[in-house]
Amino acid sequence: MSLAAGEVHVEPSHGTGATTAFVTGVLAIDSYPQLRDGLLKLSAEAPDGLIADIGGLTIHDPALVTVFSLVAMRIGDWPGIPFAVVTDRPEHRAMLGARTVDRFVPVHDDRDTAEQRLQRPPRRRAAQLLARSANSSALARDFVRRVCAEWTVPDLAEDALLVVTELVENVIRHTESAPRVRLELRRDLLSVAVTDDEPRPAVLRERLGALEPGLGLRMVAEVAKVWGCSRSWSGGKVVWAVLPTRTAPSGDRDGR
């Protein structure tokens, strides 16, 4: 095997406070996507936090440790969970420090310390599995209305109803799966996520005419602060959108 070649294995261990990803193998150019995608898939399962234990990882190119900064930024948008790296190897710490990764991702010597120091933002979470039927989007809207009322965030309800309608209708049209809706509220952000069992990436269709069902990509992108499609560790995918409160600064809506 050449120095450029490598293979990474990510093995999850789900705890009560966080999920630990035990990372082993060789981080090289060709295994970089394996590590990135493995960590992002685990984050899509919505644990309270994610810890990457890289004590068993060999790193040939120090520049590749920036994968951890990328993962931290991605999951900072959604699902908005804390992320940390664990290693007791001095060479790892030197690489992370040289690439300033430790400025964006906390680095600890052991998992117990990492879990204790995870900065978990206050959040509320509600989920609903919907029966697959012509009424699925209507049931999803009822669920969103009820939760937004319970959480006293009526200013978020209108945009959330638009988004959940489009995401659920896409599941019904393009998969054989029953849609699962998940709402999460953290600080001034409400995330709307819809999960299905189809691993193919979602393509939100543009609305072709006034009579076309669904809102299309343009409307989802307009009302959301950020949105995306993430593969999940258990298979399938999650399509999600993060909505800012109407009272948030205007720069928050366009991501600045």
Buried (B, 14 or more C-beta within 10 A) or exposed (E): EEEEEBEBBBEBEEBEEBBBBBBBBBBBBBBBEBBBBBBBBBBBBBBBBBBBBBBEBBBBBBEBBBBBBBBBEBBBBBBBBBBBBBBEBEEBBEBBEEBEBBEBBBBBEEBEEBBEEBEEEEBEBBBBEBEBEEEBBEBBBEBBBEBBEEBEBEBBBBBBBBBBBBBBBBBBEBBEBBBBBBBBBBEBBBBBBBBBBBEEEBEBBEBEEEEEEBBBBEBBEEBBBBBBBBBBBEEBBBBBBBBBBEEBEEEBBEEE
